[in-house]
Amino acid sequence: MMIDRSFRLALVACTLASSAMFVSVSASANSNLITKEFAVGCNGGDFGGRATGVYTIDPKTRAISAHIQKYKIFRFDNKSAGNKANLNMGMSHSNTTTAMSVYSADNLRQDDTWRSVSLSRWLHQVPGYPVSVGVEFVFDKSGKDPKCKASAVLAQ
C-alpha cells in the first residue's frame, strides 16, 4: 500500500507522569476508503515500546478498522530482558480512555528490533464522538512487570 507522505501530521508529543507518549498519523485516500498509518509509543520503568499500523475509514458505513502490524520493545539500561512481553489493543468512542479488548500472545520479544504482530479491531463512528485506538505494553522482567499505555485519536 502506498501512503502519500505529504499528508504526514505530527499530532502529539508529551510526557506523562511515568511514561512518554508519541503519536503520528499519515493519510492516503483510495477509492471510497480512507486509509491512514499511525504510530504510538510509551515508556514504563526501564522499558519503551513502539507500535505501528494502519486504519481504514469507510465514509459510507462510518466503520473504522485498525490493525497493528509491527512493534518494537527496548530497555533503556541495555540489560537483557525476558521475551514474554505483551501488546494489547483497544478502540473507543473517547479521546481519554480506551479499554483493551485484543491481546497478543505472551511471547513478544524485547530486543529493540521491529517485529511483526497482528492485532485488529473495528467499530462504527458515532457522530460527535472521537474514535481512538489505544495500546498497552506489558514488559517482561523478574518481579512485577512494568506497563505503559498510549492512545491516538483516529477520527473526530
PAVOMI-560470 format. One record per residue (C-alpha): residue number from 1; residue in three letters; x, z, y negated. Coordinates in steps of 0.5 Angstrom, whole numbers. Layout:
residues N
(NUM, ALA, (X, Z, Y)) ...
END
This chain:
residues 156
(1, MET, (0, 0, 0)) (2, MET, (3, -2, -7)) (3, ILE, (2, 3, -12)) (4, ASP, (2, 1, -20)) (5, ARG, (8, 6, -22)) (6, SER, (6, 4, -30)) (7, PHE, (0, 9, -29)) (8, ARG, (4, 15, -27)) (9, LEU, (2, 21, -30)) (10, ALA, (6, 28, -30)) (11, LEU, (0, 33, -30)) (12, VAL, (2, 40, -30)) (13, ALA, (9, 44, -30)) (14, CYS, (8, 51, -30)) (15, THR, (11, 58, -27)) (16, LEU, (6, 62, -23)) (17, ALA, (8, 70, -22)) (18, SER, (11, 69, -15)) (19, SER, (11, 61, -15)) (20, ALA, (13, 55, -19)) (21, MET, (8, 49, -18)) (22, PHE, (8, 42, -20)) (23, VAL, (3, 36, -19)) (24, SER, (4, 29, -21)) (25, VAL, (-1, 23, -20)) (26, SER, (0, 16, -20)) (27, ALA, (-6, 11, -19)) (28, SER, (-8, 4, -17)) (29, ALA, (-15, 0, -16)) (30, ASN, (-16, -5, -10)) (31, SER, (-23, -8, -10)) (32, ASN, (-28, -3, -11)) (33, LEU, (-24, 3, -9)) (34, ILE, (-19, 7, -13)) (35, THR, (-13, 10, -9)) (36, LYS, (-8, 15, -12)) (37, GLU, (-2, 18, -10)) (38, PHE, (-1, 26, -11)) (39, ALA, (5, 31, -10)) (40, VAL, (4, 38, -10)) (41, GLY, (9, 44, -9)) (42, CYS, (10, 51, -10)) (43, ASN, (15, 57, -8)) (44, GLY, (15, 63, -5)) (45, GLY, (20, 68, -3)) (46, ASP, (27, 64, -2)) (47, PHE, (23, 58, 0)) (48, GLY, (20, 52, -3)) (49, GLY, (15, 47, 0)) (50, ARG, (13, 40, -3)) (51, ALA, (8, 35, 0)) (52, THR, (6, 28, -2)) (53, GLY, (0, 24, 0)) (54, VAL, (-6, 19, -3)) (55, TYR, (-13, 20, -4)) (56, THR, (-19, 15, -5)) (57, ILE, (-25, 15, -9)) (58, ASP, (-31, 10, -8)) (59, PRO, (-34, 10, -14)) (60, LYS, (-41, 7, -11)) (61, THR, (-42, 13, -6)) (62, ARG, (-37, 18, -10)) (63, ALA, (-34, 20, -4)) (64, ILE, (-27, 22, -4)) (65, SER, (-22, 23, 1)) (66, ALA, (-15, 26, 1)) (67, HIS, (-9, 25, 6)) (68, ILE, (-3, 29, 6)) (69, GLN, (3, 24, 9)) (70, LYS, (9, 28, 8)) (71, TYR, (12, 35, 7)) (72, LYS, (19, 38, 6)) (73, ILE, (21, 45, 6)) (74, PHE, (27, 48, 4)) (75, ARG, (31, 55, 3)) (76, PHE, (34, 57, -4)) (77, ASP, (39, 61, -1)) (78, ASN, (41, 56, 4)) (79, LYS, (41, 61, 10)) (80, SER, (38, 58, 17)) (81, ALA, (30, 59, 18)) (82, GLY, (25, 58, 23)) (83, ASN, (22, 52, 25)) (84, LYS, (15, 55, 26)) (85, ALA, (12, 54, 19)) (86, ASN, (5, 51, 17)) (87, LEU, (2, 47, 12)) (88, ASN, (-6, 48, 10)) (89, MET, (-10, 44, 6)) (90, GLY, (-17, 44, 3)) (91, MET, (-21, 41, -2)) (92, SER, (-26, 44, -7)) (93, HIS, (-31, 43, -13)) (94, SER, (-27, 47, -17)) (95, ASN, (-20, 47, -21)) (96, THR, (-18, 54, -20)) (97, THR, (-20, 56, -12)) (98, THR, (-19, 52, -6)) (99, ALA, (-21, 54, 1)) (100, MET, (-16, 52, 6)) (101, SER, (-20, 48, 12)) (102, VAL, (-15, 44, 15)) (103, TYR, (-9, 47, 19)) (104, SER, (-2, 44, 21)) (105, ALA, (1, 46, 28)) (106, ASP, (5, 52, 28)) (107, ASN, (11, 48, 28)) (108, LEU, (14, 45, 22)) (109, ARG, (21, 44, 20)) (110, GLN, (24, 48, 14)) (111, ASP, (31, 43, 14)) (112, ASP, (30, 40, 7)) (113, THR, (28, 34, 10)) (114, TRP, (22, 29, 8)) (115, ARG, (18, 29, 15)) (116, SER, (11, 26, 17)) (117, VAL, (5, 30, 17)) (118, SER, (-2, 28, 18)) (119, LEU, (-8, 33, 14)) (120, SER, (-14, 29, 12)) (121, ARG, (-21, 32, 8)) (122, TRP, (-26, 29, 4)) (123, LEU, (-32, 31, 0)) (124, HIS, (-37, 28, -5)) (125, GLN, (-36, 29, -12)) (126, VAL, (-41, 32, -16)) (127, PRO, (-43, 30, -23)) (128, GLY, (-40, 35, -28)) (129, TYR, (-35, 39, -23)) (130, PRO, (-28, 37, -22)) (131, VAL, (-25, 36, -15)) (132, SER, (-19, 39, -13)) (133, VAL, (-14, 39, -7)) (134, GLY, (-10, 45, -5)) (135, VAL, (-5, 46, -1)) (136, GLU, (-2, 53, 2)) (137, PHE, (5, 53, 5)) (138, VAL, (7, 59, 10)) (139, PHE, (14, 59, 11)) (140, ASP, (17, 62, 18)) (141, LYS, (22, 68, 18)) (142, SER, (23, 74, 21)) (143, GLY, (18, 79, 19)) (144, LYS, (13, 78, 14)) (145, ASP, (12, 70, 13)) (146, PRO, (12, 68, 5)) (147, LYS, (7, 64, 3)) (148, CYS, (5, 60, -4)) (149, LYS, (-1, 55, -6)) (150, ALA, (-1, 49, -11)) (151, SER, (-7, 45, -13)) (152, ALA, (-9, 39, -16)) (153, VAL, (-15, 36, -20)) (154, LEU, (-16, 29, -17)) (155, ALA, (-23, 28, -21)) (156, GLN, (-27, 30, -26)) 
END
